[in-house]
Amino acid sequence: LSEEFVREYVFPMFRCNAIYEGEYLLGTAIARPLIAKKLVEVSIQEGADIISHGATGKGNDQIRFEMGAKALNRNIEIIAPWREWNMTSRTDLMNYCLKHQIPMPASKAEDPPFSMDENLLHISYEGGILEDLTESPPEEMWQNVKSLEEASDSGEIISIEFKNGDPIAINGKQFSPAKILRKLNEYGCNHGIGRIDIVESRATGMKSRGCYETPGGTILLKARRAIESLCLSGLAIKTKDSLIPSYASLIYEGLWWSNERKRLQNLIDESSKSVNGFVKIKLYKGNIIHLSKESNNSLYDENKASFEEEGGFSNEDMEKYIKNNILTWSK
């Protein structure tokens, strides 16, 4: 499902520059509607009227799976063993596996592991030592992004081409959506880009610490904002930015299939039609540095912007603008 995941979920989400509470790129949340969709589709194929999931009793995913499944099939029944069997910890789950001879990876069979979720966009870590906010994440925990110390000592310049708001090529070579993200992940991993350690507000209101590695997504977000700065008007950018918290919350809270998310998506997709062009960036030791950008839809006018040329925007024009705004805001 990797191509469908990136094309139908990740890229539409990134067209909104969606980011939850200013930090989280929603790598787990955006995978859940696709999983819910496929659960429902397979249940129909198998003639089943019940589906099950293994999400914990305190987390967000039980909400996302069940809200998503019910949105697609209101008659589906759901079994959630973690809640119904009254498990209170991952140790309980591991003991259950041992008792019933259910195989576990050797690395997870001794101590309660981190709760980890990995897909093509990111990997997340929760639980264990991370529940103590005074403790730093152990370096050996991280799997997909090199530390700054281990990152490449040489910077790397890449070019990303966008069409209708989505990336379509890297360094002049076109790739499928999933391959684009894989390539960006490789660049991000090599240059120490995409690690975060945050405390977030779960859908239920409780606070939770999460550590995330989103290398390609972090690069993509920066590059998209760069090309949008050329192709969208100031008002369009402000409008889009005002939608980010609502749009991100809808995804985080399991409401991808809601009419409100679809309504916002239509607005976002319409504005993305003019987001076309090239962005050149330098990647180095956790940094994403803009070098240049160009677009046939660019709204940038060098003559108007220049401090050396009048460029069709006179001092008198500016004086009128200031007076009009003083009159407007002083009422």
C-alpha positions in Angstrom: 0.0 0.0 0.0 3.0 2.3 0.0 2.2 4.2 -3.2 -1.5 4.6 -2.2 -0.3 5.8 1.3 1.9 8.5 -0.1 -0.3 9.6 -3.0 -3.7 9.6 -1.3 -2.8 10.5 2.3 0.7 11.9 2.8 0.8 14.3 -0.1 -2.7 15.7 0.4 -1.8 16.3 4.1 1.5 18.0 3.1 -0.4 20.3 0.7 -1.8 21.9 3.8 1.7 22.0 5.5 -0.1 20.2 8.3 1.8 20.1 11.6 0.3 19.3 15.0 1.0 21.7 17.9 3.8 23.3 15.9 6.0 20.2 15.9 4.5 16.9 15.0 4.3 15.9 11.3 1.5 13.4 12.0 3.3 10.3 10.8 1.3 7.8 12.8 -2.0 9.6 12.6 -2.0 9.8 8.8 -1.4 6.1 8.4 -4.5 5.1 10.4 -7.3 6.0 8.0 -5.7 3.8 5.3 -5.4 0.9 7.7 -9.0 1.4 8.8 -10.1 1.5 5.1 -8.3 -1.7 4.3 -9.7 -3.5 7.4 -13.2 -2.6 6.3 -12.5 -3.7 2.7 -11.0 -7.0 3.8 -13.9 -7.7 6.1 -16.3 -7.3 3.2 -14.2 -9.6 1.0 -14.2 -12.2 3.8 -17.9 -11.9 4.6 -17.0 -10.8 8.1 -18.9 -8.3 10.3 -16.3 -7.9 13.0 -12.8 -6.4 12.9 -10.2 -6.2 15.7 -7.2 -4.0 16.6 -4.4 -4.2 19.2 -4.3 -0.5 20.1 -3.7 0.3 23.8 -6.4 1.5 26.1 -4.9 5.0 26.7 -3.6 5.9 23.2 -4.9 7.7 20.2 -5.0 4.8 17.8 -8.1 3.1 19.2 -10.0 6.3 18.4 -8.5 6.6 14.9 -9.1 2.9 13.9 -12.7 2.8 15.3 -13.8 6.3 14.1 -12.3 5.5 10.6 -13.9 2.1 10.4 -17.3 3.3 11.5 -17.1 6.2 9.1 -16.7 3.7 6.2 -19.1 1.0 7.6 -21.5 2.0 10.4 -22.5 -1.6 10.8 -19.1 -3.0 11.5 -18.5 -4.4 15.0 -15.1 -3.9 16.7 -13.2 -6.0 19.2 -10.5 -4.2 21.2 -8.8 -6.8 23.4 -6.6 -4.4 25.3 -9.6 -2.6 26.7 -11.9 -5.7 27.0 -9.3 -7.9 28.6 -8.3 -5.2 31.1 -4.6 -5.2 30.2 -2.9 -2.3 32.0 0.6 -2.4 30.7 2.8 -3.7 27.9 4.3 -6.1 30.4 0.8 -7.7 30.7 0.7 -8.1 27.0 4.2 -9.7 26.9 3.2 -12.1 29.7 0.1 -13.1 27.8 2.3 -13.9 24.8 4.7 -15.9 26.9 1.8 -17.8 28.5 0.2 -18.7 25.2 3.5 -19.3 23.4 3.1 -16.4 21.0 6.5 -15.7 19.5 8.1 -12.3 20.1 11.4 -10.8 18.8 14.2 -11.6 21.2 14.9 -7.9 21.7 11.4 -7.4 23.1 11.1 -10.6 25.2 12.9 -9.4 28.4 12.1 -5.8 29.1 9.0 -3.7 28.2 10.0 -2.2 24.8 9.4 1.2 23.5 6.0 1.5 21.8 7.1 2.0 18.2 5.2 2.7 15.0 7.0 2.8 11.6 5.8 3.6 8.1 7.3 5.2 5.1 6.8 8.7 6.5 8.2 8.2 10.0 9.0 6.1 13.1 7.7 7.0 16.6 8.9 6.0 20.0 6.9 6.2 23.3 6.9 4.5 26.7 9.7 3.0 28.7 12.4 5.5 29.9 10.7 8.2 27.7 7.9 8.5 30.3 10.4 10.2 32.6 10.7 13.7 31.2 14.0 14.3 33.0 15.6 11.5 31.0 17.1 12.1 27.5 16.3 9.6 24.8 19.0 6.9 24.6 21.1 7.3 21.4 20.6 3.6 20.6 16.9 4.1 20.4 17.0 6.1 17.2 16.9 4.0 14.1 16.3 6.1 11.0 18.2 9.4 11.4 21.9 9.7 12.1 22.9 11.9 15.0 24.5 15.2 14.2 27.9 13.8 15.2 27.5 10.8 12.8 25.8 12.8 10.0 27.8 13.4 6.8 30.6 16.0 7.2 29.8 17.2 3.7 26.8 19.3 2.7 24.6 18.0 -0.1 22.6 20.1 -2.6 19.4 18.8 -4.1 16.7 20.2 -6.3 13.0 19.2 -5.8 10.4 19.9 -8.5 6.8 20.5 -7.6 3.6 20.2 -9.7 0.2 21.1 -8.3 1.7 21.2 -4.8 3.2 17.8 -4.9 6.9 16.8 -5.4 7.4 14.9 -8.7 11.2 14.9 -9.3 14.5 15.1 -7.4 17.6 16.4 -9.2 15.7 16.4 -12.5 14.6 12.7 -12.3 11.0 11.9 -11.8 9.9 9.2 -9.3 6.6 7.8 -8.1 5.2 9.3 -4.8 6.6 6.5 -2.6 10.0 6.6 -4.3 10.1 10.4 -3.8 9.6 10.0 -0.1 12.1 7.1 0.1 14.7 9.2 -1.6 14.0 12.2 0.7 14.2 9.8 3.7 17.7 8.7 2.6 18.9 12.3 2.3 17.4 13.2 5.7 18.9 10.2 7.4 22.4 10.8 6.1 22.3 14.5 7.2 20.8 14.1 10.6 17.5 15.8 9.7 14.1 15.0 11.2 14.5 14.0 14.9 12.2 15.6 17.4 11.4 14.9 21.1 8.1 16.5 22.2 5.2 16.4 24.7 1.9 16.4 22.8 -1.7 16.6 23.8 -3.5 13.3 23.0 -7.0 13.3 21.6 -8.3 12.4 25.1 -6.5 15.5 26.6 -3.7 13.7 28.5 -0.1 14.7 27.8 2.3 12.2 26.2 5.9 12.3 25.3 6.7 11.2 21.8 10.0 11.0 19.9 9.8 11.0 16.2 12.0 10.6 13.2 10.6 12.1 10.0 13.5 12.7 7.7 11.9 13.0 4.3 8.8 14.8 5.6 10.9 17.4 7.3 12.7 18.2 4.1 9.4 18.2 2.1 7.7 20.6 4.4 10.6 23.2 4.2 10.8 22.8 0.4 7.0 23.2 0.0 6.9 26.4 2.0 9.7 27.8 -0.1 7.9 27.2 -3.4 4.6 28.4 -2.0 6.2 31.7 -1.0 6.7 32.3 -4.8 3.4 31.0 -6.1 0.7 32.0 -3.5 -0.4 35.5 -2.6 0.1 36.8 0.9 -3.6 36.5 1.6 -3.6 32.9 0.3 -0.7 32.0 2.5 -2.3 33.6 5.6 -5.5 31.7 4.8 -3.8 28.4 4.5 -1.8 29.0 7.7 -5.0 29.7 9.5 -6.3 26.3 8.5 -3.3 24.3 9.7 -4.4 23.8 13.4 -7.9 22.7 12.4 -6.8 20.4 9.6 -4.0 18.8 11.7 -6.4 18.2 14.6 -8.9 16.5 12.4 -6.2 14.0 11.3 -4.8 13.6 14.8 -8.2 12.9 16.2 -9.2 10.3 13.7 -11.5 12.4 11.5 -9.8 12.0 8.1 -13.1 10.8 6.6 -15.1 13.7 8.1 -16.9 16.1 5.8 -15.0 19.0 7.5 -11.6 17.5 6.5 -12.9 17.0 3.0 -14.1 20.6 2.8 -10.7 21.9 4.0 -9.0 19.6 1.5 -10.9 21.0 -1.4 -9.9 24.5 -0.4 -6.2 23.5 0.0 -6.1 21.5 -3.3 -7.6 24.4 -5.3 -4.8 26.8 -4.0 -2.2 24.1 -4.7 -2.9 24.1 -8.5 -0.5 27.1 -8.9 2.3 25.6 -6.7 4.7 24.6 -9.5 8.4 25.0 -9.8 11.8 24.1 -8.5 13.5 24.5 -5.1 17.2 24.0 -4.5 18.3 23.3 -1.0 21.4 22.4 0.9 21.3 19.6 3.6 24.0 19.7 6.3 24.2 18.5 9.9 20.4 18.8 10.6 19.9 22.0 8.6 17.8 22.6 5.5 19.1 25.7 3.8 17.3 27.3 0.9 19.6 28.2 -2.0 17.2 29.2 -4.9 13.7 28.8 -6.2 11.9 29.4 -9.5 8.5 29.0 -10.9 6.5 29.9 -14.0 3.7 30.9 -11.6 5.9 33.2 -9.6 4.3 36.3 -8.2 7.7 37.8 -7.4 8.6 40.9 -9.5 12.3 41.9 -9.1 11.6 45.4 -10.4 8.8 46.0 -7.8 10.8 44.5 -5.0 14.1 46.3 -5.8 15.3 49.1 -3.6 17.1 50.5 -6.6 14.1 50.8 -9.0 10.7 52.5 -8.7 9.2 49.5 -10.4 5.6 50.8 -10.8 5.1 51.3 -7.0 5.8 54.9 -6.1 6.3 56.6 -2.8 2.9 58.3 -3.3 1.3 54.8 -3.5 2.9 53.8 -0.2 1.7 57.1 1.4 -1.9 56.4 0.3 -1.6 52.8 1.6 -0.5 54.0 5.1 -3.2 56.6 5.3 -5.9 54.2 4.3 -4.8 51.7 6.9 -4.5 54.3 9.6 -8.1 55.4 8.9 -9.3 51.8 8.9 -7.6 50.6 12.1 -8.2 53.8 14.1 -12.0 53.5 13.9 
